[in-house]
């Protein structure tokens, strides 16, 4: 039997996934490794096969019926390694063309530009609807200069997973990690519960046409962003924890609270978004749920001024995660043009580094289409086990403004520069 002979299964996606998540890019990372790219390709392809056989929805396609309903349609098939190649899930494959040349000496922006819009990067959701476009891609790029180095790029459609799921699946690529089965059956009550969790005013603002206009215009017409990555300076973070920890309800603030507050203050955000994973925070959603089960805490000046205020907001729910002040959020006219910022955290306890037998991770990086920055964004990530870093995409301030306000250490420039750290 061919794959097409198996009966299709369709899962209706949530309203948020159908309307909002189709507008943005996929979730992708690039991990530089030392070792044999051929051996790594063989091992990673085999791991991907195990992951896909446990989660066949990763092979799915986006299909739209009528005006609004969007479905994830897939077949339950026992995939072979050869199927990984022919299906387009593992690159390079026959229909994808050749992958671009990468070098571990490339700086971050050049690296992202080189892989953007290739078969290694899953297309935005809107470009995949009712088209035979894969939603999963795993690629191995041999270093064009050093035969004993290579880059691994893993890309998933943001329509069908959020960052939590992404790193669950990335972690499963590790040689000794357990293969988990995640449920693709959508819990549509997330829409009503997210409105309660965010609060009616914040939910209405985030979902408004004025806010979407602001985001889309910023992405399409905004000025060129400054893009820099820095390690987090633990000493500076500890100083802030000493200043503000006792002021927070519960007497504790996190490193992420410190980084978030410093970034929002640095760019003078009118609106600051902190993404919040609802799994195990709201009762209906667990680690076994695949999909977009996250929202944001929406803050303004007075809500993010110090890290204890952010911690208090995080501790205020459920059912509603409340900001510290009652200052009004932007009106419709202001929402169309006000300064938005967001800091998203891509560190999770179940992923510290990519582990492939016979290979060593050099540097792990978040990938982004650097030409499509919607507003000031910071991404917290682990460049290597035991280390934290942030990639900043900013238009509102220059590099000196970041260095002055944020707890930054050494700049992360390239895999070659980072090797041995």
PyMOL commands that set and color helices and strands:
alter all, ss='L'
color gray80, all
select helices_A, chain A and resi 3-5+15-19+37-54+56-59+81-86+108-115+125-127+163-172+190-198+200-207+209-221+234-247+255-267+307-315+332-335+399-405+415-418
alter helices_A, ss='H'
color red, helices_A
select strands_A, chain A and resi 8-12+27-34+61-65+69-75+90-91+136-142+149-156+226-232+271-277+294-299+340-345+360-367+376-381+389-394+408-411
alter strands_A, ss='S'
color yellow, strands_A
deselect
rebuild
show_as cartoon
